[in-house]
Amino acid sequence: MGILNTDQQAVLDRIRIVMVNTSHPGNIGAAARAMKNMGVRRLVLVDPATALGDEGYRRSAGAEDILNEAVVVKTLAAGVAGCAWVAGTSARLRSMQWPLYLPRECAQIASENTVPGDVAIVFGRERVGLTNAELELCNALLHIPTDPDYSSLNVAAAVQIVCYELRLAQLGKALPSASSSKKHRDDVPANSEAMQGMYQHLYQMLDEVKFFGTHNPEIVMRRLKGLFNRARTTVHEVAILRGIFSAAQGKKTRRS
């Protein structure tokens, strides 16, 4: 009953588990074990605080292949490079106007977004989670609803919950046929690099036209990023928006 077919496994193979600045190697090993239990294979480590060592491999309990194939990068931007959709886990319900999902909802949406590209589920530091700047690289927030009287959840346990839901999402549905899921490449959601490039261009344009004035640019940009995240901006829409930004900067002549 728990066996995935080739197409369903291919969906899981396009999902990255990204762990940011993890301080304890045992947590990385335990997370690798949780991933392997559920058939999720791609682990990305962003600036891990310590080397894996014997403790990390011991806690993996047979998931050494996940650790050996893990990609280590310096920044979260590098860890989510090329992703069509990114969800950042958060224990606190933040003021950011990002879409907020429970694990089951997140797993369904993540699976759907593997059609245009990779998906990343990001887990923050054991004590302080993800910074606001790191959450701004995400399209949505993922919240695990623990008991408020004891809400602290080990990061490896959080990985286990999410990977279970990712597997369950595949077991519980029939994948769309190639013809029904095919979209023009300009209609798919823009990946993280395209969105970051658009945000930089938007900031530059707003600064040049002196929009910010007395407004705090950081707060303005955070709200605009939330707007575009909720809109699931496509490749074609990014191109249109950047054309508008360039026109506002006087870099393009107006078409008659």
C-alpha angles and dihedrals in degrees: 000000000000096000117114123214121233095268093048092050089049088060092054089047089062093056121091124203104211120196116193123212093330109193102200120058090206090064090055091049092048090048090052089053090050090050094050091049088061100037096252106139112173117090124177120190116201112204097324112209095227140015117268095244124163093315094059094049093043092054091048088069097201099341093104090127090063090052094044092052095043115125115230118204136169101231139032089237088063091044094057097036111141095014120141092203134017129191121193120204116231129181090196124062098235131206090243112116093229119137108267122212138180116231095265093050091044092052092053093049092044091054092051092051095056088081094075096032150313122325127213130203108198125207119193136213118308095245107027106020119207125344121237089251090056092046088055087067089061130086094210144005124245117208125188106207103226126172106285090222090063108014100155109117125186111242093235089052089051090051089051092053094048095044090050090054091047090054093044090053089059095045092050101053144051112237117239117257119256091252095051094047097044114114134174107266091242092056096060121096114275114253125241096268092051091049093047090049090051092049091051090049091047091051091048092050094047090049093049093050088047093239097147097062106150092349119108105250092208093056093043092051092046091055092047091050089052089052094052092044091055090047093054090223114219130220091256092049091051089053091050093048093049089050088054091049091051091049090052088052090052092245095126130050113235115255117235 
